[in-house]
Amino acid sequence: MTDQALILNHVFLQKNKSTLLADINLRIGSNEFVGIIGPNGAGKTTLLNVIAGFEKFTGELYLFGKAMTGRRSQKARLTIGYVPQLTPIDPGFPILAGQAVMTGAVGQAGLFRKPGKDVELEAMHLMEMMRIAHLVDRPVGHLSGGERQKVLLARAILQHPDVLLLDEPTANLDIAVQKEVLNLIDEIYEKRSLTILLVTHDFNMLPVHLRRVVLLKEGRIFFDGDATVGLSGSMLSRLFQYRLETFERGGRRFVSYD
């Protein structure tokens, strides 16, 4: 397998005469952990959707050395796991947490084939790892935001992806739950050796293994490099056009603003 998980060359995306992504050029190495950061409307989710194959674009996109053009093969689709932004769910939605996790195995087993016992055991192991095994028979619509996010994360991992896309996985969660989810993401990265792209707005709480950031502004790459530089007060002030300062305490980075 190539040492480059993702290559994007001169990627553009336009909708309704609006440019959502403009001349995106990226090289993401295998097993690299990259943060995608930028103001609202900068193109962060759109970039993940392009990589996942949900959006048509112009330019070149290579996934582990293979060009992604037109409709993707099932094998290519299974290479990427995607955890979307948390959205409200009707409490009456008729699917249990354990069933939701198991849908991650549909692509591997086939739409009309029941996954084997080994897959069921793996799903339960993942739920135990996420500390949601006790919720296996609870309707998804009755779960808290943090519990649902863990279900989505377990579902994505059960797919056995090589690339994991995370779109604001801690948004609208309590601080303690945010920390728990980020710790789980770090643990998954250590154990699974995945390539991870994480979209986030929270600079004060980032996974330990995130070392590189790509800053987006108005659909273009504003900065791509070391997280220490990219998340400096001067860089963030330029990105958001608002005076921000960063400082460290206890090994963690914090952002303050007037």
N, C-alpha and C positions, 0 to 999 in steps of 0.2 A: 504494500500500500504506500502511495506517495506520501512525502512528509508535509504536503500542502493539503489540508482538508478542503479549503475553499479558495477559489481565485475568482475575483470579479474584475473584468476589464471594461472600462468605459460604459458602465451600466447607466441607462437612463430609463425613467418611467414617467409618462405623462398621462393625465386623465382630465377630460373636459378642458383642454387647453391649458391646464396647470401642470407645471413641472414638479413632481413629487421627489424624484431623485435625479441628480445631475452629475454625470461623469464620475461615478463611484468606482474607485480602483482599490481593491483590497486583496491582501494575502493573509489567510488565516491558517496557521500551522496545525498539524494534527496534535491533539491533546492540549491545545492552547485555550486559555480562559480569558475572554475579552469582554469588556464592558462597552455598551453602546449608550451614549449620553447626549442629551441635547434638549433644547426648549420644546414646548408643545408645538406640534406641526413641523418638526425638523426632519421627519422621515424615518424615525427609529422603527416603528412597527412596520412601515412599508418595506424597509430593508429586510426585516425578518421574513415578511411575506414573500418577497422576491426569492430569498434563499430557500424558503420552504416549498416554493413552486405554486404559490397561491396567486401570484400576479404576473401578467405578461410584461416583458421589458425588452429593451433593445440593448445590445452589447453582448458580452460573453460571461458565462458563469460556468465554472468547472467545479465538480464535486469529486474529490479524490482523483483528480486527473481526467475525469470524463465530462465532456461538454453536456450541459443541460439545455437542450433546445426542444421546443414544442412540448408535447405531452411526455411526462416522465414515466419510466418503467416502475413497476411495483417495487423492485429492488432498490431503486434510487429513492423512492418515497419513504421506504422503511429505514433508510440511512439517517433520516432526520426526525428527531422527536421535537414536538412543539408544545409548550405550555403557554396558552394565551392569557391575556389579561382577565382577571376575575370579573365575572358578570353575574348579576342576580339570577337566581333560579327559582321557578315556581315551587313552593313547598310540596305541591301535589305531583311533581315530576316523578313518574313511576320507575325509577331505577335506584338500586341500592348501591352503597359505596363500593362493596366488593365487586359487583357487576360492572360498575364504571371502570374500575381498575382493570378488570379482565378484558375490556374492549381494546386494550393496548396490544393484546395478542391476536386480534382478528387478522391483521395483515400477514402475520407469520403462518397462522393455521389455515386461513382461508375463510371467506365470509360464511359458508354454510357448514363448516366443520367445527366441532366442539374441541376446544383446546384440551390437551391431555392432562393427566393428574400432575405431571411435573410442572406444568405451567401454573396450575392452581396453587401448588405449593410455593412456587416462586412469587406469585402475586401476594400470597399471605405473608411471605418473608419480607417483601417490600413494604407491606402495610405495617408489619411489626417494626421495621426499620424507621418508618415515618411516625410511629407511635399512634396509629389509627386502626390497629387490628380489632379493637373492641367496637369499632363502628362498621364492621363488615356488612351487617344486616340493617343498617340505618339508611333511610332514603337520603339521597344526595341533597335534596331540597331542604332537609332538616339540619344540615351541617352548618357549622360556622364558616366564615370566610377562610380562616386558616386551615380548617379541616378539609374544605373543598380543594384548596390549593395543594395540599398534600396528596389528595386523591389524584388530581391531575398530574402531579409530579410522578407518582407511582405508576400511573397509566403510561406516561411517556417512557419511563425506564423499562417497563415490561416489553415495550416494542423492540428493545435491544438496538437503540440508535448508536451511530458513531458521532453524530452532531446533535447537541441539545440546544434548542432556542427557547429562551425564557423571556417573556414579555411582561415586565413589571411584576414579578412573582410575589413581592411583598407589599404592593400598593393596597392601601385601605385596611391594613392589618395592625393590630395592637403591637406596640414595641416589642414585648416579650415574644409574641408569635413571629414577628419579623425576624428576630434573632434566631429563633428555632428553625425557621425555614431556610435561612442563609447557612446555618450550620449543617443542615441536611444537604444543601447544594454542595458545600465544601466536601462533605463526606462522600457524596456520589462521585464528585470529581476525582477524589483520591482513589476510590475503589474501582471505578469503571474506566478511568483514563479516557474520558470523553473530550471532544472539542465543545466548548460552551460559549455561547454568545448571550449575554445578559443585558437586557434593556432596563434601566433604572433611573429614577429621579433623585434617589436618596444617596447623597455623597457621604453621609455620616455613618452609614451602616452598609458595608460592602463585604463580599466574601473574601476570606483571607487569601485565597489563591488567585484573585483577580490582579494581574500585574500590568495589563495593557488596556488602554481605553481608546475608543474611536469617538470623537466628538462630532456631532452633526449639527449643521445650521442651514436652514432653508434648503434642505435636500442635498447639501454638499458636505464633503468631509472637511471639517475645520481643523482637526488635529488627529493624528494617529501615532501613538507611541506609548512610552512608559507612563503608568498611572500617576506616579509621583509628580511628573511634569504636567500631565493633562489635567490633573485635579488641583493644581496650584491656584492660589487666590487670583493671581494675575490672569491666568488662562481662563478660569471660570468667569471672571469679570468681563473679559472680552466676549466670551461665548454668549452670556446672558445679558450683556450690556447693563450690568448692575454691579455695584461695588461689593465684592465678596472677599472674605479673608479666610484662610485655612490655618489651623494649628493642630498640633498633635498632643495627645494626653494618654498615657498608659498604652502607647503603641497604636492608638487609633487616631484617625484623621477626622477633624470636625470642621464644619463650615459655618461661619458667622456672617451676618449681613446687618446693615443699618436699618 
